[in-house]
């Protein structure tokens, strides 16, 4: 193209109106989906659509944003002091999925973090409203803040199942109940009859779901399971050996963003020279994002974190667009991980 040549101008709604033989407001109604419900004949609507297609009309994204009074921005709020960008952080795959789907949907992201004191914090409410809607990621729901958002009709989606606000709170979660039950059933099939379930003292819906799945499978299989709540500091080699002496052949640990429970068990085993699955089996109700050198791959289940992030964005953009069929609850399945830490119960020592 030379300096004197001009690019062809972008077709406008006025061009479509002239070609279709209708007014420009009629074109705007048709291309905007006629949300006002103005009576238009099918023939008129089709003429407008045919004219738009023949001219290669593409809506101006800036004009659409202005008319919709939106910024094409999605917020993502994690209740952490710094944004979890380490690839081995359990939140990281969620963020990858969010970023991928936001880009696919034509949205930019605003990232928000918190120091942790978020219950009723007005700064949360004020800041995230810069975005057209917001995704939230954290073990607990700040009920006062979320209640105000929902009362105001602000679009939001939680990543993770949360029922603290009843059926009002949209979320995309993982099926921890079924996946946890499957882990226990696999141990039972291998011959384990006495388990210890090590979990954190903190109560959250994800923890409740895991324990519910475990208890369901225990009831079905007749396996005995001792539930141990820990802050990590009270699980040492002596306690681990006492469990094994009492007949425990497999330990099931809760997976969280801190991994306190499973880390405590692994540390106690290493300190005592115990190995999995030779001395006992170790299963994780979840998976470890990344893998530390020298540690075996844990048996458990894979959480679809990336897919959950993408699904949450699709749900949020549907809510922002006011789609009447937009889903506000979605649970995704988990997949079993064979790992290297589960096997048949060790044989009792011969006397």
N, C-alpha and C positions, 0 to 999 in steps of 0.2 A: 504494500500500500504506500503510495507516494504522499508527500506532504499536502498535496492539493486534494487528495481523495478523502472523502468523509465516510466514516463508518455509518452503515444504515441505522437510522434511529430505532429505538426500542418501541414496538407497538404499544399503544395505550388503549385504555378503555374507550376513549373517544373514537379511535380507529375501528374498534370492534363495533361500536354503536352505528357508525356510518355504514360499515359493510353489512351488518345484520338488519339495518333499517329500523332501529329502535332507539330509544333515548339512552343517554349515558347512565342515569339512575337505574334503568332496567338492567343494563349490563352489570352494574355494581351489585344489584340484588342477586342476579343469577350466579355470578362468580363468587359471591360471598356466602352462597348456600341458602339465600332467602330465609335467614333466621327470623325475620319479622313476620313471615307467613303471608306475604302479599300475594294476592291471586294472580297467577301468571299461567298462560296456556302452555301446554307441552310443546306446541309448535314454536312459540316465541323462545322458550328456554333452549330448545334444540338449535334454533338459528344462532343464538348468541354463542353457544358452545362450539358450533361448527365454525363460526367466524373467528373465534379465539384460537381454535386449533389451526385454521388455515393461515393465520397471521403469525403463529408461533409465539403467542402471548405467554409471558411468565410474570406472575405477580411481583411487584417491587417489594423485597423483603423489608426495607425500611418503612415503606408506607404501611405495610401490613402491621408492623410492630406498633406504629403510631396509632393506627386505627383501633388496635386491640388494647392499647394502653399497657403493653408489656415490654420488657427489656430483653427478652430471649436469654434470660439468665436463670440458671438453676443453682440453688444453694445446697451445700453439703456440709452438715454440722456433725463433728465428732466430739464427744465429751472427753477430750484429752487436752493436755496442756500444749502439746505440739502435734502437728499433723503427721500421722503415721506413714511415712514414705519409705521406711525400711522394707525391702522385699520379703523379709522374714517375719514381719509383723502380721498377725492374723487378720488385721483390717485391710492390708494392702490389696489383696485380690478383689475385695469389694470395690475399692477405689478405681482399680483398673476397669472393672465392668461398668461403673458409673461413667468414667471418662469416655470409654468407647461408645456407649449408647448415647450420651449427651452429644457427642460429635456427630453421630449418625442422625440424630434428631435436629441438628442445627442449633443447638444451645451451647452457650458458654457456661463455665462453672465458677461459682464463688465459694471459696473454701473458708470455713469457720471452725475455730477451736475454742475450748473452754478450759479454765483452770480446775473445773470440777464442781464448784459451788453454783449449780445451775438451777436448783429448785426455786421457781418464782423469780428468776433473775430477769429484770427488765431489759438488760443489754442484749440478751438473746433475742427477745421479741423485737427490739428495735433494729438490730443488725440484719437478721435474716430477711426482713421485709424488703431489703434491697433487691432480692431475687423474686421472680414470679412465683416460685414455689420452692420448697426445701426438703431435702432428704436428711434423715437423722440416723446416726449410727452410735449405739451405746447399749450397755446391759440394762440400764434402767431408764424409765420414762419420767421426765420432769412434768408431773401431771398438771400443775397449775399453769405452766407455760403452754403446754400442748392443749389444755382445755380452752385457753384464751384464743389460740390459733383457730381451733375448730369452731368456736363460737363466732369468730369473725369471718369464717369461710375461707381462711387462708389455705391454699393447697399444700399438703405435706404428706410424706410417706416415710414410715420407719423401715429400716432394714433390720429384720429380725421380728419374730412374733411377739406382740405385746397386746394384752387384753386389759391393761390397767384402766383404760377409759371405755371399756365395753366394746361395742361394735362400731364406735365412732372413728377409731383410729385406723387409718389405712396402713397396711404393712405387707412386706414380702418376707416370708420366713422359710426355714428349712424343717423337714420332717425329722426332728431329733427323736421323737417317740419311737417310730418304726425302726429307725437305724440303730438306736440303742438296744431295742429288744432283739434285733438280729445279731448283735454282737454277743449278747448273753446266750442266745440259742446256739450259736456256733461253738461257744465254750462248752455248753452242755453236750452237744453232739460229740465233742472230742473227749468227753468223759469227766469233765470237771463237775464237782458236786458242792464245793464250798468256795465262795468268792468273797473278796473284800472290795467294796465300792468306796473309793477315796474321792471326795469332792470338797469344794471350798465351802466355807461357812456362809458366804454371801448367797442370798436367795434372789434369783432372777428367773424370768420365764424360761430361758434356755436351760437353766439348771433344773428347773422343775420338770421340763419335758424329758430331759435325759433320765432323771430318776424315775419318772412315770413309766418310761419304756423299759427300764431295767426291772422295775417291780412287776410289770406285766409279764415279762418273759420268765422271771423267777416263779411266779404263780403257775405259769403254764408248764414249766419243766420240772418243778420240784427242787430246783437248785437252792441252796442256802446262800444268802448274801448279807454280809454285815456292812452297814453303812457307816462310814467314818468321815466326819467333817473335820477339816484341818485348815490351819493358816500357813501350813508348810513347815513350821518350826517344830512341830511335835511328832513328825514322822522321821525316825532315824533307823539305823541298822538294828538296834535292839528291838524296836517295836515291829519292824518288818519280820525279823526272825520269830518273834512271838506269834505273829499271824500264821506263819508257815508251820510252826510247832503245833498250833491249834487245828491244823488240817486244811488251811487255805492253800489252794493250788493255783489260783489265778487272781490277779488284782485288776480291777477295772477302774480307770481314772477318768475324771471329768476333764474335758478340754475347755479352756477359756482363753481370753486375750492375755492373761498372765501366766497360764499353765502352772500355777502353784502346785496343784495336786500331783500331776505326773512328774514334774521336776523333782519334788520331794521324794517320790518313790524311786526314781532313777538314781538320785544321789545316794539314798540309803543302800540301794543294791550295790552300787559301785564301791562304796565304803566297806561293805561287808564281803566283797568278792563274789557276789551272787550274779548269775547270768540268766537272761531270758532267751528261749523258753526252757533251758536246762533245769533251773532250780524252781522257777515258777513262770507262769504266763502273765504277760502284761498287755492289756487291751486299752485303747484310748477311745472314749466316746467323742470322736471327732478326728481331726488330723492335725499334723504339725506342718505349718507353712514354712517351707525351707527345711533343711536338715543339717544339724550340727555335725561336723566331722567326727568320725569315730563312734557315733551313736547308731544303733540299728534302726531300721524303718519300723515304726510302730504299727501294729495291727489296729484297725478301727474302721472308720468310714470317712469318705471324702465329702466335705461340705461344699455345695455348689456356690461358693462365694462370688465368683465372677458373674455367674448367671443371675444371682440374686441382685447384684448391683445393676445389671442391665434391665432386669424386669422391674426394679424399683423406679428407674428413670422412665420406662414406658408407662408405668402406672401414673407417675407424677405428671407427665406431659398430657396424659389423657384427662386428668383432673383439672389441669390448667386450662385445657381447651374446652372444658365443660361437656365432655362426651358423656351422654347419659348412660352408655354401656360400660363406662370405665370401671374396672375391677378395683375393689378396695381391700381385698384379702387374697393372698396367694401363698401356697406352701409348695416348695420344691423338694423333690426327693434327693436323698443322699445315696452314695454308692460305696459298697464295701471295699475295704483295703486289706488285702491278705497280710502284708507286712512280714516281719521276721521275728516277732516277739510272742507269738501264740503257738502252742503245740499241745500235745497230749500231756496229761498230768505226769509229773515225775514219779518214778517208782519209789515206793517207800524203801528205806535202807534195810538190808538184810541183817538179821541178828545171828 
